[in-house]
Amino acid sequence: MTENGNAALYFVDRHLNEGRGLKPAFIESGAGGRTLTYGELAEQSGQMAEFYRQNNISREDRVAMITLDTVDYPVLFWGSLKAGVIPILINTLLSADLYRFILEDSRAKALFIAKPLLPLVEGFLSGLPFLEQVFVVGGEADNLATFEGALAGLSSTETCEASPDEVAFWLYSSGSTGMPKGVCHLHSNLQATSDTYGKQVLGIREDDVTFSAAKLFFAYGLGNGMTFPLSVGATSVLLPGRPTPQSVLETFEQAKPTIYFGVPALYATLL
């Protein structure tokens, strides 16, 4: 039997064996922000995989995520990979027309959407032929199930076996040369970038606290705020709202990150 190449084994499950179960993996910035330990991430992502099994969302089915940067995000992402389900990480700043295009183009079977963004899509959801289920993240809405309620009381399912060159998730391009295009990323891509840029360029360590102003739905933000810190057992700070100069400076003060990832325009406004 070949070795299991599912990226969730390396980025999530192994930390339990290495003694990091009680260590914070993710911390939400701001008053009342939640903390998700490595142990809770492993447990809840396993529950997510079980949730898919019970809701007829099968391996290689696609699910769309229009979700804010909260501790629910890594649970959704890694739970999908554990089940062999393919999450599509979608920009939370798009127009309703682009959301409709991406949901139709990807043929997503389920949608996980942050409650504040629901008004942008609820007018056309019933007209999407492939979309079967919608779950609200971070709140309740009439006639829709909630992400939090969906996981309540479920057992944790083991990580499924996957090939390293199997598709793990999709990201959509910005659409600068036409409509956005779905880009497939493999399980092995995640560790490859962590082993090269994360370790060899950043020199990221287990005792680091990272903070990325770029959101998780960007490839840049996904590495900075998710895979690079998880690759070494570090802690990532998540900012649910927009990265304004004020919110970024407040996060600096609150979380005291040792590695910060920004973009030129934001550096200029911070100065």
N, C-alpha and C positions, 0 to 999 in steps of 0.2 A: 504494500500500500504506500502511495506517495504521501509526503508530508503535507499536512493541511496548510494551504496558503492563504486562508482567510485573514485579512488584515486585523480583524477584531481580536484575534488571539494575541498578536504582538502588542497592539496599542491599548488593549483593555484587560484581557483575562490574565496575562502573565503577571500583572502587578500584584495580584493576590498572592501568588506563590513567592513573590519577592518581598512580601511584608509591607505593602503600601496600602492595605485595605482601609485604614483609618485616615490616610493623608488626603487633604483636599485636592481634588483634580481640577475643579472649576469653582470660581467664586463670582457671584453677580455683583457688579458695582452698584453703589447707591444705597440709600436707606432701605432696610428690610430685605436686602439682597440675600439670596439663598446660597448655600454651599453644597456641593456634590462631591463626596469622597470617591476614591477609586473603588472601594467596596460597593458603594451605592451605585456607581456607574455600571459595574459588572452585573449587579443584581437587576437593576432596572432595565438595562439593555437586553438582558435575558428574558425579562418579562415582556418586553416589546416584541421579541421574536415569537414568544408564545401567543401574544395578542394577534400577530399576523396569522398564525396557524388557525386560531379559533375564528378568524374573520374572513377566511377563504382568500387571503392575500398570499400568493404562492411565490416560490422561488422564480426569480427573473421578472416578476411583475414590477411595474414602476409605480412609485408613490412620490407625489410632489410635496415639497416643504416650502411654504411661504411663512417663515418663522423667524421671530426675533432672536437675538443672541442672548438666550437665557440658558439655564442648566437643563432645560428640556431638549435643547438642540442636540447635544451629544448623545442623549438617550435615544432620540429618534434616529440619528445617523448610525450609531454603532449597533443599535437594535436591528436596523434594517440589514446591515452587513451580516450580522450574526444569523439572520434568517435567509440570506441569499436574495433578499428583496433589494431592488435598486432605487435608492433615494435620488431625487432630482432637487438640487439646492438652487432655489430661485431668489433673485434679487427682490428685496422688500420695498424697493423704491420705483417700481415700474407702473405703467398705466394699466387700466383695466383691459384695453385692447391687447396689450402684450401678454398679460396673464392668460387671457383666453387663447391666444395663439399658442403659447407654450404648453398649456394643458391639453389642447387638441393635438399638437404636433407630437408630444411625448406619449400620448395615449395613457396618461397616468390613471391607475385604477382607484387610487385614493388620494385625498388631499389633506394635509395637516396645515392649518392656517392660524396665525395669531389673531386673537379676537379684534384688535384695532384695525386689522387689514381686511376683515370679512366684508365690510360694505363695498369694497372695490370689486368683489367677485360674485357676490351672492345673486346678482341680477342675471347671470348667464350660466350658473352651475347646472341647472336642470336641463340645459340644452346640450351638454357635453356627452356624446354617446358612449365614451369609454369610462367616464368617471362614475364609480359606484358608491363611494363612501366619502364623507367629509367629517373631519374632526377638528374641533376648535381647541387651540392651545392657549392657556392663560386666561380662561374665563368661560362663561356659559353663553349660549345663544339659543333662541327658540328653535325647537325641532332638530337640533344637531347634537351629536354626541361630543363629549369632551375628551381630550387626550388624557387628562388626569384620571377621569372616571374609568376610561378604557383599561388602564393598567391595574386598577385597584383589585387586590386579592389574587392576582395571577401568580402562578409559579414561574420559575426562571428556566428557560430552555437552553440547552447547550448550543454552542456555536457550530453552525453547519460546516461541512467540509467544502472548500472552494479551491480552485486552481489559482496560482499566482497571476496568471494572465487572463483571468475571468473579469468581466466588467463588474466594478464595485458600485460606482455612482456616476451621475451625469451632472455636468455644469453647462449652462447656456452661455454662448458668446454674447457680447454687448450689442450686436446687431449693427455695427458701424458700416458693414458692407452689404446691408440688406436686413432681412429679418434675422433674429437670433437663431443660432444653430446649436443643437445639442451635441456636446462633446463628451465622449465616453472616457472614463478613467478606470484603471485596473487596480486590483488589490495590491499588486506589487509596487505600483507607482507611489503609494503612500510611504512605505518604508524606504524606497529609493531616495526620495527627496529628503527624508529625515536623516538618513545616513550620510548624505552629501552636504546639502546646504545647512540643515539643522545642526549637525555635529561638527562638520569640517569648517564651515564658514562662521556660523554663530558661536560655536563652542558651547551650546546650551547644556546645562547641568541639572541634576536632580534638585538642587536647592534654589533654582531660579523661579521667579514669579514673572510670568509674561503677560503683556497687555497689548492687544492689537486694535488700533483704531479702525483698520479695515475689517469689514464684517466677514462672518464665516461663509457667506454665500459666494464670496470671491475666492479664487484659488489662492491668492496671496493671504487672505485672512484665514482660510481653512488650515494652511500650513502653520501660520504664526500662532493662531489661537487654539488649534486642536492637535494636529499631528506632531508638530515639533515638541511641545511640552509633554505630550503623552509618551513620546518615544523614549524619554529619559526619566519619567516619573515626576516631572515638575508640576507647577500649579499655574493655571491659566485664569486670568481675570476677564470676565465678559461684561460688556456694556450694552444693555438692552436697547437704549435709545440712540439718538444720533450722536456722532462724535464731534460735538461743538468744542471750541476752546475751553469753555467753562466746564463741561462734563469731563473732558480729558484731564484737565488740571485737578478737578475734584477726585478723579480716579487715581491720579498720581499720589495725592495726599492720603487717600484712604487705603489703597492697596500696596503702595510703595513697590511697584514692579521693578525688577532688575533688568528686564529687557522690554523695550517699547518699540512697537512697529507703527510707523506713521507714513504719511505721504507728503510730498513737497508743499502742497497748498496748506495743509494743516500745520506743518512746521512753521510756515510763514505767519499764520494767524496766531499761533501760540506765542511766537516771539513778539 
